[in-house]
Amino acid sequence: MQPKPATTRREFIATTTAAAAAFTIVPRHVLGGPRFVAPSDKVNVAIIGAGGQGRTNARALFQEEDCQIIALADPAEEWDLSRWYYTGKAGRGPVKAEVEAHYADQTPNYTCTTYEDFRVMLEKEKAIDAVLIATPDHLHAYITILAMKSGKHVYCEKPLTHNIREARLVARIAKETGVATQMGNHGRSSEGHRQTVEWITDGAIGAVREVHAWSGNPRSASNPGPGEGPPDQPAGLNWDLWLGPRAERPYSGNYAPFVWRWVWDFGNGTMPDMAPHHFDPAFNALGLDTPVTMEARASHVDPETNRGSHMVTYQYAAQGNRGPLTLYWYDNGLRPPTPLALDPDDPQQRLGEGDNGLMLVGDKGILTCAGWSGMPRLLPMELHRSYNRPPKTLPRVAGHHADWLQACKGGTPACSNFEYGARLTEFTLLGTLALRTGKVVKWDAPGMRATNAPEAQPFIEGSYRSGWELPV
């Protein structure tokens, strides 16, 4: 199916009554060279992937006055997400309607151009300054690299990539192109994240020995998965384009929408989805990078899917002023044991918040916060009350999207730029190697290989359908 012809700039301006708003979509290369966005201008954003998370990001961008969404691409005309937590409808049609309704008050007859194929959009829409990518994970690297090499600033949802080789390539090309980048672990921009890092750096709980992070509701043995999509391919879906670099196969409700997350070819499961949120404050505060080993225990893992409950353990050697460190990940109903010193009946001493959280155990006490970089608490409560808070040393930002938009306009690099986001993504993807091999994996970071598990190499490097090789 060919995309509908894009609205020309002449047609757009002719139908726009707000001349100033129309002027903001003059291509930046006309004004000041590639990647140039004047501080006084709006950033023209295109969304690639208009499913549930793409729609969520669009609504977040509506709150930012210094950007506007001018185009979007998705292989589906409409996704029905009513059976999952996103609810409602998404896809090209519904998200286009939301975008145009939002901007209609300021710019009557505002048009958001839509495309089935993001490659066609990137080629035709010269006014695009930046793209926001919210596709399934298996397409992240391909689109991100293509957009950066086209001179576009890029915001990409977490996990940044589907495999470790992709993460390293994305970080390298971001550095080479110099575009503004941001990974979508939005808690990274929060006050809670900054306070947690400042308190740990200040020694609030002493030397950290253990880190525990967890996410997810319990799943029964008889129903370990998140449900299925419709049995028949939705009308208006270009399934071959949705598959992208993956091998051809018929449409199945076991793949899309939403449930692709738990299919190895497309998603890698709960941990790469949620660990970039929940581990993030500890990863940042402790300056983590490469573990020595990873080990996993799982209720259900098979060659096709990853839908059970899991516990993954990372071992770090002593480094600099930091002693040996053990990190634990739990998901889908698993969580760390309550420390003996805490009263589980006291709501002030709770760990994390509900089914999500982070706990750092030090030799002087415990720091815990809700998932997504929530506000920190010290335990026991006597420590929380007596602790003399340190001064605020880390820069604060207005929000995760705002942080990226300011970087697009020449500000300081965004706080989860791809140099940082790629390292955090690689860390989480290392846990999947332990899950898929069933071994205590020994990691050779410079060689990018599991020294005792050569069978993990295809998972580390990935495979690509002809015509979909990474555009490096």
C-alpha positions, 0 to 999 in steps of 0.5 A: 500500500502506498502512503497518502501524498504528503501535504505540501508546505504551500498547501499547509501555509495556504490553509493556516490562519496563524502565520507565525505557527506556519513559519515554525515548520520551515526546514531548519537546514534553510535557516542554519544548517543541518540539525539547527533549531534556533532557541526561539523556534519550535522543534518539529517532531515526527512520531514513529510507532503510534501504538499505546506508547507512541500515543502516550508520548504524543500526549506528553509532547502536547504539554511542551510549548516549544515543539509540535508534532507534524508527522507520524508513521505506523504500519497499522491504521488502527490498533485496538488496545482495549484489553490492555492497560493502554486502553482505547484505540491507537495507530495512525488514524486515532493518533493523527486525530488526537494530534490535530485536535490538540493543535486546532485551537492555535492553528485551525485546519492543522494537518499532521501528515501520516505514513505507513512506512517511516522510511518514506516519511523520513525521505519526504518530510524535510521539515522534521527536526526530530523523531520520537520512536515508540515501535516494538523493540526489534525495530528500535536500532534500525530506525534510530540509526537511520534517523541519526544518519539523516541528521534528526535528533532522536528520542527512543523508548526503552530498552534502547535496542533489542541486542547488545551489538545494537546498543553499542552501534547506536551509542557510537553513531550518536557520538559521530552524528552529534544529534541530541538523544534521549532514551525513554526511561522518564524517571531519569529526569525526576526529583526522586532520581536526583535525590537518590543519587545525591543521598547515595553519593553522600553516604546516607547508607554507607557502602552499598553491598546489595541492590534489589529491583522488582516489577510486575504482578504475580502470574499464575502457572496456568496463565503466565502470559499477558493475553493475546491479540485478535485472531485475525490480522487487523484491517489496515495493517502492513504486517510485513512492515511490522515484522521489519528485520525479523523472518517472515511469518503469518500474523498472529495474535500471539505477536501483536499488538502489545504481546510482542513484548514476551516473544524473544524475536521482538521484545525479550520480556519484562526485565528489559522493559522495566529494569531501565526504569527501576534499576536506573537510580542505582546504576547511575549513583554507583557508576555501574557498567560491566558485571563479571557474571550473570545468573538467572532462575525462571519459572518459564523460559522456552525458545520462543517466549519469556512469560514466567517469573524470573530472578536474575543476579549480577555480580560486580567485582570491587572497583575503586572505592566500591567493594564487591556488589551484588544486584538482584532483579525480580519480576512477575510476582517475585520480590526481595525478602523483607529485611529482619530489622523492618516491621512489615506492618508499618506502612512507613517501612514499606519497600518500594511501592506496591509491585514495583521498587528499588532497594539498596542495602548499605552497611549503615542502613537501607534506601528504598524508593518506588519504581520509575525513580520515586522519592527515596526513603531511608530505613529504619525510620530513625535513620530517615528522620535523623539524616542531614540531607545534602545540598542539591548538586545535580542539575534539575530539569523540567521533564524528560521530554523537555530535557530532550527538546532543550538538547535539540535546541543546543542545550546540554546533552539530555540526562539519558542520552544514548551514551548513558542509555546504551550502557543501561540497556546493555546491562539489562540485556545481559540478564536475558543471556543468563535466562536464555542459556540457563548458565552462570554467564561469564562476560567479556565486555571488550570482546562482547562475548560470553566466554563460557556460553558461545551459544549466546552469541546470536542473542548478542549480535542479532540476525536480520532479514535481507533488506533490513540489515542495520544502516551503518 
